Amino acid sequence: MSRVPVGWRWVLSGLIVVVAIAVALWPRGADEPVGVEDRPTAAARVDPQLRAAAGLTECPRPVDGAVGSGPLAGLSLTCLADGKPVDLAAALAGKPAVLNLWAYWCEPCRTELPILQEYASKVGPAVTVLTVHSDPAENKALALLTALNDAQRAAGRPPLTMPAVEDPDAAVRAAAGAPTALPITVLVRPDGSIAEYIARPFHDVDDIADTVSGALGVSS
């Protein structure tokens, strides 16, 4: 049986090493998924005028010394109003919270969001009401909110100004153990624990108020 000369062995070994290095350094395609570390860059690509047109309130920020706890601890999401990161659990700490999970493609969500805005205006600062866009298409979320506000104003109703965050991986839904169907509303206690989730759209403001009162003990 013939043997490969020692010199050729070294040449073949060198070629293998060169190919391995080339594969490791080859630039990745633009269609690869965006990692967590790339989200600030993705948020920066959203047109600031689109954020402004949506007319959303800035997201809640943690008070000094606030530490997030519970299932939502460690979640950093993007505020739709300004593109800044939000430490969700820390921002919600100390107050009961209503988190409404929606998406631009969800038809029942479009009907429910104005009802939720009415509840938020009614309950005031006693409860943090925050909407959570549970889909990667941040631009489409902002465009829908702008369109809904145009319709609200045309009908003589107040626009949607509730603070909102972008949750491309549906991390809030996963933390709550909720199903995939939207809309979903997650009710969070002041200590960060989740009281319950509601996997259906609300019918009216009284429906929201009664549900929140029963789960979180907050009346409006």
Beta strands, then each sheet from edge to edge (+ up, - down):
strand 1: 76-79
strand 2: 85-87
strand 3: 97-102
strand 4: 128-133
strand 5: 164-166
strand 6: 184-188
strand 7: 194-198
sheet 1: 2+ 1- 5+ 4+ 3+ 6- 7+
end
